[in-house]
């Protein structure tokens, strides 16, 4: 009976702590959503919690009034899709290669890749390399430089090493080559790990903006949504957004309908929602991939 009481007390404390963690995690996002849906003049008074006091969609109308936002969203989506598929596929091939015990150079290759996690050439040498590869002002500058991730390679390799070796040996006895083993056995069995890595890569590609600033800032047709967000935030900090907001509101025949505060909140919501919508579909694979990859029998 005493054990049951202690167990019940532990459950109560654990649930209370988890509820507090959920509130702390969700509150900033819900508060931003409320601010983005609130009238800007009213939002300047502050005090908005989880629900807008004066509901309006003027903030979203202002954000999407910029002609490049829609195109930048498409570029971000293409970058996330192509970059994720390419990176996961190439990283999985490398992980399978270095997981094979019969590959005599696997320790050297693994060490060579791991060193790159600790030693970086720096910003200027990287820029010069990108320039010499003729990747400046090219869409492929978003894809090729980060096509291999060492951390993701280690995650996938650990997962592959945890698979029954007999499955691979049986396939090779039946005459399957390395490519057949990789495509018909390894890829289907490593779906949890691949989904986990895909989430990492997709979030990184979607949120990236600094490489746009460095390599493609002169081409508006290659601008991403995050870079447009960064420009809006920068203009807001210099009060340029306030002037633009007034001009937009006056063009609509009314007073100031948007402010820098609501612009920041709205742009953050617009940039975050797509990734939030994708995450629930990968959550079960995410948990399984992070736990099973490090377990061996």
Secondary structure, DSSP 8 states (H G I E B T S, - for coil): -HHHHHHHHHHHHHHHHHHHHHHHHHHHHHHHHHHHTB-HHHHTT----SS-SSB--HHHHHHTTSHHHHHHHHHHHHHHHHHHHHHHHHHHHHHHHHH-TT-TTHHHHHHHHHHHHH----HHHHHHHHHHTT-TT-GGGGTSTTS--HHHHHHHHHHHHTS-HHHHHHHHHTT--HHHHIIIIIHHHTHHHHHHHHHHHHHHHHH--HHHHHHSTT-GGG--HHHHHHHHHHHHHTTHHHHHHHHHHHHTTSS----HHHHHHHHHHHHHHHHHHHHHHHHHHHHHHHHHTT---
